[in-house]
Amino acid sequence: MSTRNRCSAFLLGGVLAAWAQPAPPSLKVDFPADSPVALLSVGSGESRTEARGGALVLDLHAALTLRNASQRRIRGVMLLVQAQEFTPGGKGSVAVPSLDVRPGETFPIRIDLRLLRPLLAGGGPLAGVSLDGVLFDDLSFYGPDRLNSRRSMTVWELEARRDRRYFKSVLEARGPEGLRQEIVDSLDRMASRLDVQVVRRGRATALAAQEREVKFAFLPFPDSPIEPVGGLVQVTGSEARAPHIEVLNRSSRAIRYFEIGWIVRDREGRQFLAGAVPASSSGLKLAPGAKSQAFEDVALKFSRGAGQPVALDGMTGFVSQVEFADGNIWIPARTALAPSPEEQRLADLYRRRGLPALANELKRFSER
Amino acid sequence: MTHPNESRLALYAGAELGLLSHLRTALHLRGCDRCNQHVEELRGIREWMRAQDDEAPAGVHWDSLAAEMKANVRLGLAAGRCVSVPEPGPEPPRFRWPAPAMALPVLLVVIAGWIMASLHPPLKPAPPEFIVEASASGIGVQRDGRGFTLLQPRNENVVFSVRGEVAGARYVDAETGQVTISHVYAQ
């Protein structure tokens, strides 16, 4: 083969290789200049692109290494993830609560994304990551808060403190064996999991004729600023639609947000935390003694394992969080039915590293 | 103002109303240009029809047809034929009400369908909007063949939750030991 032919073959091979293996997906990370967390590196080793039928699937696995550039301890970080070309209007967030990052320390945040688009769609940037909020140990906050990360992370932090206090009290009162039993029970409860599909407006598949109204039962919290007065949801088989809960502000302060936790029970009597029904109005200002509603025009379809539908039997609601007009937040006492992120983290720590590691972790946090 | 209905105006235009109704309608027409105009149009149509009558096709005698119809009513079909002018041609169909007879079962089927539909509404598919899913493969939002999913690789104990149009997944990252909470929003 002549030199000219070799060059042509080499060029053709290069073109074919470039065509067959698209450029690796990219992640655009953009933090503000005065951010209390600094981006040190972005690792994206396992990312890949694959054609499936008429669609292009892009798996994007990135590990961000961040450094606490502030003078306070960081308790939580929330990142906003957007891929506008893939889902116009759709966005995601990745949050890491229950942190204890001292000034100058580094910590990782993993982002694992799958993007799907038609093969013939254009190229362009794949995903953008920006900072939505940082919560510090004194509950102060930094960030644009477009996803209400201040409220979410404050709730998670308050729940974490509450649950660490609870497990510490168990350790003190009942010893290591008592703590072990608590954590094992918690792991059992968390092993029961439901898959959920949400369809905005209307019903997913069910027949209207078979639909029945199911009343919410409510867990009592005497110190709750909100009292659920009544609640209904339309149920058909494994599908629950249009939850509607009426509440009364029985506190002496105005309330600007609340959420009702939602636990579903199947026909075998098992209970699962399904989620929450938020206050209907985003600009809520619920005066003392006034009533309001939590309503969602969505249909939720529950299944287990490989799409096996769950026959719904009952619904339980509880006031899971309340935000007053002055920004203060109320959370309920610990309930075993709704494990917090911190309880999940502590249970996992026990599962991986045993009881001594769990006891040390509880001692490490000095609660305010 | 309450206007006389269409049939009353048509009868008025043909001077076929009773005395009281005629006077009442005439009184209304004095102050109502719209109804007056309508009556004039109806009169115009009547005039045109009369003109058509004058130009009836050969062999069609309106007077004898009218006589036949009256005789049909009073004496029945056979007697009607006796007083009519005999015409050559095919025998008229014996079944004189085919359209209503066919319409009745159709109407019954429509009414029955309406009743059945109101008792048992048909399946209603979900509108093709955002679908938010939380499953073992991750939490995702899909629309028109495009999708965006946050994955939870190598994690078994994932707690899913839904808040409004937001799906959430909570898991402990196997490598870092950090609890990670991801959400997708269909907004």
Interface residues (C-beta under 8 A of the other chain):
Chain A: A55 D59 H61 V81 A83 F86 T87 P88 G89 G90 K91 G92 S93 V94 A95 V96 P97 S98 L99 F107 P108 I109 R110 I111 D112 L113 R114 L115 L116 R117 P118 A121 L147 W156 L187 M190 A191 R193 L194 D195 V196 Q197 V198 V199 R200 R201 G202 R203 A204 T205 L207 A208 A209 E259 L273 A274 G275 A276 V277 P278 E296 V298 A299 L300 P339 P341 E342 Q344 R345 D348 L349 R352
Chain B: L119 H120 P121 L123 K124 P125 A126 P127 E129 F130 I131 V132 E133 A134 S135 A136 S137 G138 I139 G140 V141 Q142 R143 G145 R146 G147 F148 T149 L150 L151 Q152 P153 N157 V158 V159 F160 S161 V162 R163 G164 E165 A167 G168 R170 Y171 V172 D173 E175 T176 G177 Q178 V179 T180 I181 S182 H183 V184 Y185 A186 Q187
